[in-house]
Amino acid sequence: QESESQSSSDSILWLKDGCYLASYGIGEFNLDFNEFYQSVLNFITSVQKGDNFRLWQNEEKETYISAMVNKAIDIHSGEK
């Protein structure tokens, strides 16, 4: 839902099956997080094994996603 205070230039981020569509200002781009995230998980899993790994994995997933989205927005914003 869109509130009356939102403008058409607000940033919007959609997620579906690990793929993001980010819309900001006059730009828009897709970001597929699946391959990168699996790569990171494979590396971490090979180094860190323990009882609480799955809990940590679930908690950190959002951090990795946010960092990638922010970096992609920075890159695409510089292309204007």
Summary of the structure (lengths in Angstrom):
residues: 80
radius of gyration: 15.8
end to end distance: 28.3
largest distance: 48.9
contacts: 166
relative contact order: 0.16
helix: 49%
strand: 21%
